[in-house]
């Protein structure tokens, strides 16, 4: 029985190792140096992409800040003009009432 198990294990080992042998496939195993070079290249590419993404984000942020500043400037200008007109109208009404009061006082004399 032990002989059959040993024969089965040995045959299984030979079959499994022959399926993965490099002589049957065109792929070559990469050396650790090649793997390191590939990893360094990938990191450089990711770094370059990250730099470009940061530049794009900075440009987008700058544009957004400029747009907000422009909108705030317009809003403040509009508020100033609206307040100025309201003060003028209020002053006109006060002047009209003052004139009415003066006329009423002249009539009473």
Contact map, one row per residue, 1 for C-alpha under 8 A:
1111100000000000000000000000000000000000000000000000000000000000000000000000000000000000000000000000000000000
1111110000000000000000000000000000000000000000000000000000000000000000000000000000000000000000000000000000000
1111111000000000000000000000000000000000000000000000000000000000000000000000000000000000000000000000000000000
1111111100000000000000000000000000000000000000000000000000000000000000000000000000000000000000000000000000000
1111111110000000000000000000000000000000000000000000000000000000000000000000000000000000000000000000000000000
0111111111000000000000000000000000000000000000000000000000000000000000000000000000000000000000000000000000000
0011111111100000000000000000000000000000000000000000000000000000000000000000000000000000000000000000000000000
0001111111110000000000000000000000000000000000000000000000000000000000000000000000000000000000000000000000000
0000111111111000000000000000000000000000000000000000000000000000000000000000000000000000000000000000000000000
0000011111111100000000000000000000000000000000000000000000000000000000000000000000000000000000000000000000000
0000001111111110000000000000000000000000000000000000000000000000000000000000000000000000000000000000000000000
0000000111111111000000000000000000000000000000000000000000000000000000000000000000000000000000000000000000000
0000000011111111100000000000000000000000000000000000000000000000000000000000000000000000000000000000000000000
0000000001111111110000000000000000000000000000000000000000000000000000000000000000000000000000000000000000000
0000000000111111111000000000000000000000000000000000000000000000000000000000000000000000000000000000000000000
0000000000011111111100000000000000000000000000000000000000000000000000000000000000000000000000000000000000000
0000000000001111111110000000000000000000000000000000000000000000000000000000000000000000000000000000000000000
0000000000000111111110000000000000000000000000000000000000000000000000000000000000000000000000000000000000000
0000000000000011111110010000000000000000000000000000000000000000000000000000000000000000000000000000000000000
0000000000000001111111010000000000000000000000000000000000000000000000000000000000000000000000000000000000000
0000000000000000111111111000000000000000000000000000000000000000000000000000000000000000000000000000000000000
0000000000000000000111111111000000000000000000000000000000000000000000000000000000000000000000000000000000000
0000000000000000000011111100000000000000000000000000000000000000000000000000000000000000000000000000000000000
0000000000000000001111111100000000000000000000000000000000000000000000000000000000000000000000000000000000000
0000000000000000000011111110000000000000000000000000000000000000000000000000000000000000000000000000000000000
0000000000000000000001111111000000000000000000000000000000000000000000000000000000000000000000000000000000000
0000000000000000000001001111100000000000000000000000000000000000000000000000000000000000000000000000000000000
0000000000000000000001000111110000000000000000000000000000000000000000000000000000000000000000000000000000000
0000000000000000000000000011111000000000000000000000000000000000000000000000000000000000000000000000000000000
0000000000000000000000000001111101100000000000000000000000000000000000000000000000000000000000000000000000000
0000000000000000000000000000111111100000000000000000000000000000000000000000000000000000000000000000000000000
0000000000000000000000000000011111110000000000000000000000000000000000000000000000000000000000000000000000000
0000000000000000000000000000001111111000000000000000000000000000000000000000000000000000000000000000000000000
0000000000000000000000000000011111111100000000000000000000000000000000000000000000000000000000000000000000000
0000000000000000000000000000011111111110000000000000000000000000000000000000000000000000000000000000000000000
0000000000000000000000000000000111111111000000000000000000000000000000000000000000000000000000000000000000000
0000000000000000000000000000000011111111100000000000000000000000000000000000000000000000000000000000000000000
0000000000000000000000000000000001111111110000000000000000000000000000000000000000000000000000000000000000000
0000000000000000000000000000000000111111111000000000000000000000000000000000000000000000000000000000000000000
0000000000000000000000000000000000011111111100000000000000000000000000000000000000000000000000000000000000000
0000000000000000000000000000000000001111111110000000000000000000000000000000000000000000000000000000000000000
0000000000000000000000000000000000000111111111000000000000000000000000000000000000000000000000000000000000000
0000000000000000000000000000000000000011111111100000000000000000000000000000000000000000000000000000000000000
0000000000000000000000000000000000000001111111110000000000000000000000000000000000000000000000000000000000000
0000000000000000000000000000000000000000111111111000000000000000000000000000000000000000000000000000000000000
0000000000000000000000000000000000000000011111111100000000000000000000000000000000000000000000000000000000000
0000000000000000000000000000000000000000001111111110000000000000000000000000000000000000000000000000000000000
0000000000000000000000000000000000000000000111111111000000000000000000000000000000000000000000000000000000000
0000000000000000000000000000000000000000000011111111100000000000000000000000000000000000000000000000000000000
0000000000000000000000000000000000000000000001111111110000000000000000000000000000000000000000000000000000000
0000000000000000000000000000000000000000000000111111111000000000000000000000000000000000000000000000000000000
0000000000000000000000000000000000000000000000011111111100000000000000000000000000000000000000000000000000000
0000000000000000000000000000000000000000000000001111111110000000000000000000000000000000000000000000000000000
0000000000000000000000000000000000000000000000000111111111000000000000000000000000000000000000000000000000000
0000000000000000000000000000000000000000000000000011111111100000000000000000000000000000000000000000000000000
0000000000000000000000000000000000000000000000000001111111110000000000000000000000000000000000000000000000000
0000000000000000000000000000000000000000000000000000111111111000000000000000000000000000000000000000000000000
0000000000000000000000000000000000000000000000000000011111111100000000000000000000000000000000000000000000000
0000000000000000000000000000000000000000000000000000001111111110000000000000000000000000000000000000000000000
0000000000000000000000000000000000000000000000000000000111111111000000000000000000000000000000000000000000000
0000000000000000000000000000000000000000000000000000000011111111100000000000000000000000000000000000000000000
0000000000000000000000000000000000000000000000000000000001111111110000000000000000000000000000000000000000000
0000000000000000000000000000000000000000000000000000000000111111111000000000000000000000000000000000000000000
0000000000000000000000000000000000000000000000000000000000011111111100000000000000000000000000000000000000000
0000000000000000000000000000000000000000000000000000000000001111111110000000000000000000000000000000000000000
0000000000000000000000000000000000000000000000000000000000000111111111000000000000000000000000000000000000000
0000000000000000000000000000000000000000000000000000000000000011111111100000000000000000000000000000000000000
0000000000000000000000000000000000000000000000000000000000000001111111110000000000000000000000000000000000000
0000000000000000000000000000000000000000000000000000000000000000111111111000000000000000000000000000000000000
0000000000000000000000000000000000000000000000000000000000000000011111111100000000000000000000000000000000000
0000000000000000000000000000000000000000000000000000000000000000001111111110000000000000000000000000000000000
0000000000000000000000000000000000000000000000000000000000000000000111111111000000000000000000000000000000000
0000000000000000000000000000000000000000000000000000000000000000000011111111100000000000000000000000000000000
0000000000000000000000000000000000000000000000000000000000000000000001111111110000000000000000000000000000000
0000000000000000000000000000000000000000000000000000000000000000000000111111111000000000000000000000000000000
0000000000000000000000000000000000000000000000000000000000000000000000011111111100000000000000000000000000000
0000000000000000000000000000000000000000000000000000000000000000000000001111111110000000000000000000000000000
0000000000000000000000000000000000000000000000000000000000000000000000000111111111000000000000000000000000000
0000000000000000000000000000000000000000000000000000000000000000000000000011111111100000000000000000000000000
0000000000000000000000000000000000000000000000000000000000000000000000000001111111110000000000000000000000000
0000000000000000000000000000000000000000000000000000000000000000000000000000111111111000000000000000000000000
0000000000000000000000000000000000000000000000000000000000000000000000000000011111111100000000000000000000000
0000000000000000000000000000000000000000000000000000000000000000000000000000001111111110000000000000000000000
0000000000000000000000000000000000000000000000000000000000000000000000000000000111111111000000000000000000000
0000000000000000000000000000000000000000000000000000000000000000000000000000000011111111100000000000000000000
0000000000000000000000000000000000000000000000000000000000000000000000000000000001111111110000000000000000000
0000000000000000000000000000000000000000000000000000000000000000000000000000000000111111111000000000000000000
0000000000000000000000000000000000000000000000000000000000000000000000000000000000011111111100000000000000000
0000000000000000000000000000000000000000000000000000000000000000000000000000000000001111111110000000000000000
0000000000000000000000000000000000000000000000000000000000000000000000000000000000000111111111000000000000000
0000000000000000000000000000000000000000000000000000000000000000000000000000000000000011111111100000000000000
0000000000000000000000000000000000000000000000000000000000000000000000000000000000000001111111110000000000000
0000000000000000000000000000000000000000000000000000000000000000000000000000000000000000111111111000000000000
0000000000000000000000000000000000000000000000000000000000000000000000000000000000000000011111111100000000000
0000000000000000000000000000000000000000000000000000000000000000000000000000000000000000001111111110000000000
0000000000000000000000000000000000000000000000000000000000000000000000000000000000000000000111111111000000000
0000000000000000000000000000000000000000000000000000000000000000000000000000000000000000000011111111100000000
0000000000000000000000000000000000000000000000000000000000000000000000000000000000000000000001111111110000000
0000000000000000000000000000000000000000000000000000000000000000000000000000000000000000000000111111111000000
0000000000000000000000000000000000000000000000000000000000000000000000000000000000000000000000011111111100000
0000000000000000000000000000000000000000000000000000000000000000000000000000000000000000000000001111111110000
0000000000000000000000000000000000000000000000000000000000000000000000000000000000000000000000000111111111000
0000000000000000000000000000000000000000000000000000000000000000000000000000000000000000000000000011111111100
0000000000000000000000000000000000000000000000000000000000000000000000000000000000000000000000000001111111110
0000000000000000000000000000000000000000000000000000000000000000000000000000000000000000000000000000111111111
0000000000000000000000000000000000000000000000000000000000000000000000000000000000000000000000000000011111111
0000000000000000000000000000000000000000000000000000000000000000000000000000000000000000000000000000001111111
0000000000000000000000000000000000000000000000000000000000000000000000000000000000000000000000000000000111111
0000000000000000000000000000000000000000000000000000000000000000000000000000000000000000000000000000000011111
